[in-house]
Amino acid sequence: MTDNVTSSDGPDNFYLIKNAENVFVAIVYDMIRDLHWFVLPEYRGMGHLTNALRQSIIPHLFLKRGEQRITIDEAEIGKDNFTASEKVALRSGFIKSDDNDGEYLLSNNCSNSEDYNFGNDSEISYDRMNELKKHINYLSRSLWTIQTEIEMKLGQTDYSDELKDLVHEIRNHTWKLEDFWWSRNTDNNSR
């Protein structure tokens, strides 16, 4: 049932985009060799996707790659979506391929790279840090459930003990994250 949670190459990366009212309005799927995006119809043409690409997504992608290619195929997505996607791509700094094959390229060393803020970390709010702690806790509880079932059905074994230790190690990261967050905030406030 859960075999399709991730691919054998690891988890896929998606960027979820919110507007100023904290509503999810768009998504970008990083396929590494290509990007696919979708904006909810009622939020199209408002700049949410272009701003997210320029301010966050492209700088994040360029932390680990030197260029990004995308394809925009009018035959696949229709004229209106093609026109809108091409507009987003060009405004985000992509350059259309000379081959006119629907391929666009953005290079890490492109001439408009001064518009990007490559590699600068953003702050994590206190509320977001608490949300991340909840995620870590959820992961530890999920693993605890698995460990408990294995122990109930197979008895206490070296493997069930190993899982129990892993549960405690993961749970401890809720406090490690908070300690790290406080140390970073203290460092940033003392500068």
C-alpha positions as CSV (number, residue, x, y, z in Angstrom):
1,M,0.0,0.0,0.0
2,T,2.8,2.4,0.8
3,D,5.3,1.3,-1.9
4,N,4.5,4.5,-4.0
5,V,5.3,6.9,-1.2
6,T,8.7,7.7,-2.7
7,S,10.6,6.5,-5.7
8,S,13.7,4.5,-5.5
9,D,15.7,7.7,-6.3
10,G,14.4,9.4,-3.1
11,P,11.5,11.7,-2.5
12,D,10.3,14.1,-5.2
13,N,10.5,17.9,-4.5
14,F,7.4,20.0,-4.7
15,Y,7.2,23.7,-3.9
16,L,3.8,24.8,-2.6
17,I,3.1,28.5,-3.1
18,K,0.9,30.6,-0.8
19,N,-0.5,34.1,-1.4
20,A,-0.4,36.9,1.1
21,E,-3.6,35.5,2.8
22,N,-1.7,32.3,3.5
23,V,-3.8,30.3,0.9
24,F,-2.1,27.7,-1.3
25,V,-2.4,29.0,-4.8
26,A,0.2,27.1,-6.9
27,I,2.6,24.2,-7.0
28,V,5.9,23.5,-8.7
29,Y,7.1,20.0,-9.2
30,D,10.9,19.7,-9.5
31,M,11.6,16.8,-12.0
32,I,15.3,17.9,-11.9
33,R,15.5,17.9,-15.8
34,D,12.3,19.9,-16.0
35,L,9.9,21.9,-13.8
36,H,6.1,21.5,-14.0
37,W,3.8,24.0,-12.4
38,F,0.2,24.6,-11.8
39,V,-1.7,27.7,-10.6
40,L,-5.3,27.4,-9.4
41,P,-7.4,29.2,-12.1
42,E,-8.7,31.9,-9.7
43,Y,-5.2,32.9,-8.8
44,R,-3.6,33.0,-12.3
45,G,-2.1,36.2,-13.7
46,M,-1.4,37.6,-10.2
47,G,2.4,37.0,-10.1
48,H,2.4,34.4,-7.4
49,L,4.2,31.8,-9.5
50,T,6.7,34.3,-11.0
51,N,7.5,35.8,-7.6
52,A,8.0,32.4,-6.0
53,L,10.2,31.2,-8.8
54,R,12.4,34.3,-8.7
55,Q,12.6,34.8,-4.9
56,S,12.7,31.3,-3.6
57,I,12.5,28.3,-5.9
58,I,15.2,29.1,-8.5
59,P,17.7,30.2,-5.8
60,H,17.0,27.0,-3.9
61,L,17.4,24.9,-7.1
62,F,20.7,26.6,-7.8
63,L,22.2,25.6,-4.5
64,K,22.7,22.2,-6.0
65,R,22.7,22.7,-9.8
66,G,24.2,25.0,-12.3
67,E,21.3,25.3,-14.7
68,Q,17.6,24.5,-15.0
69,R,15.8,23.5,-18.2
70,I,12.1,23.5,-18.7
71,T,9.9,22.5,-21.6
72,I,6.7,24.3,-22.5
73,D,4.8,22.4,-25.3
74,E,1.7,24.2,-26.7
75,A,0.4,20.9,-28.1
76,E,0.3,19.4,-24.7
77,I,-1.1,22.3,-22.6
78,G,-3.0,24.4,-25.1
79,K,-2.5,27.9,-26.4
80,D,-3.7,29.9,-23.3
81,N,-1.6,27.8,-20.8
82,F,1.4,27.9,-23.2
83,T,1.2,31.7,-23.4
84,A,0.9,32.1,-19.6
85,S,3.7,29.6,-18.9
86,E,6.0,31.1,-21.4
87,K,5.4,34.5,-19.9
88,V,6.3,33.1,-16.4
89,A,9.4,31.4,-17.8
90,L,10.7,34.5,-19.5
91,R,10.0,36.8,-16.6
92,S,11.8,34.3,-14.3
93,G,14.9,34.6,-16.5
94,F,14.6,31.5,-18.7
95,I,15.9,31.9,-22.2
96,K,14.2,30.2,-25.1
97,S,16.2,27.6,-27.0
98,D,17.3,28.5,-30.5
99,D,16.0,25.2,-31.7
100,N,12.4,26.4,-31.0
101,D,11.6,23.0,-29.5
102,G,9.7,24.3,-26.5
103,E,12.9,24.2,-24.3
104,Y,14.0,27.1,-22.1
105,L,17.2,27.3,-20.1
106,L,18.2,29.3,-17.0
107,S,21.8,29.2,-16.0
108,N,23.2,29.9,-12.6
109,N,25.7,32.4,-14.1
110,C,23.1,34.1,-16.3
111,S,23.3,37.9,-16.7
112,N,20.3,38.6,-14.5
113,S,21.5,36.5,-11.6
114,E,22.0,39.7,-9.5
115,D,18.2,39.6,-9.1
116,Y,18.5,36.4,-7.1
117,N,19.7,36.0,-3.5
118,F,21.6,32.7,-4.0
119,G,22.3,30.7,-0.9
120,N,21.0,33.0,1.8
121,D,19.1,31.2,4.5
122,S,15.7,32.5,5.6
123,E,14.6,32.6,9.2
124,I,12.3,30.0,10.7
125,S,9.6,31.5,12.8
126,Y,8.9,30.2,16.3
127,D,5.5,28.9,15.1
128,R,7.1,27.2,12.2
129,M,9.7,25.6,14.4
130,N,6.9,24.2,16.6
131,E,5.2,22.8,13.5
132,L,8.4,21.1,12.5
133,K,8.7,19.7,16.0
134,K,5.2,18.2,15.6
135,H,6.3,16.6,12.3
136,I,9.3,15.0,14.0
137,N,7.0,13.8,16.9
138,Y,4.6,12.4,14.3
139,L,7.4,10.5,12.7
140,S,8.6,9.1,16.0
141,R,5.1,8.0,16.9
142,S,4.6,6.4,13.5
143,L,7.8,4.4,14.0
144,W,6.8,3.6,17.5
145,T,3.5,2.1,16.2
146,I,5.5,-0.1,13.8
147,Q,7.9,-1.1,16.6
148,T,5.1,-2.0,18.9
149,E,3.3,-4.1,16.4
150,I,6.5,-6.0,15.6
151,E,7.2,-6.6,19.3
152,M,3.6,-7.7,19.9
153,K,3.6,-10.2,17.0
154,L,7.3,-11.4,17.1
155,G,8.3,-10.8,20.6
156,Q,11.0,-8.6,22.0
157,T,14.0,-9.0,19.7
158,D,17.2,-7.2,18.9
159,Y,15.4,-5.7,15.9
160,S,12.5,-4.4,18.0
161,D,15.0,-3.0,20.5
162,E,16.8,-1.3,17.7
163,L,13.6,0.3,16.5
164,K,12.7,1.4,20.0
165,D,16.2,3.1,20.2
166,L,15.5,4.8,16.9
167,V,12.1,6.1,18.1
168,H,13.8,7.7,21.1
169,E,16.5,9.2,18.9
170,I,14.0,10.7,16.5
171,R,11.9,12.0,19.4
172,N,14.9,13.7,20.9
173,H,15.3,15.7,17.7
174,T,12.2,17.7,18.7
175,W,14.2,19.2,21.6
176,K,17.4,19.3,19.5
177,L,15.6,21.4,16.9
178,E,14.2,23.7,19.5
179,D,17.7,24.1,21.1
180,F,19.2,24.7,17.7
181,W,16.5,27.3,16.9
182,W,17.1,29.2,20.2
183,S,20.9,29.2,19.7
184,R,20.5,30.5,16.2
185,N,18.0,33.2,17.3
186,T,20.3,34.2,20.2
187,D,23.3,34.4,17.8
188,N,21.3,36.5,15.3
189,N,19.9,38.9,18.0
190,S,23.4,39.4,19.5
191,R,24.9,40.7,16.2
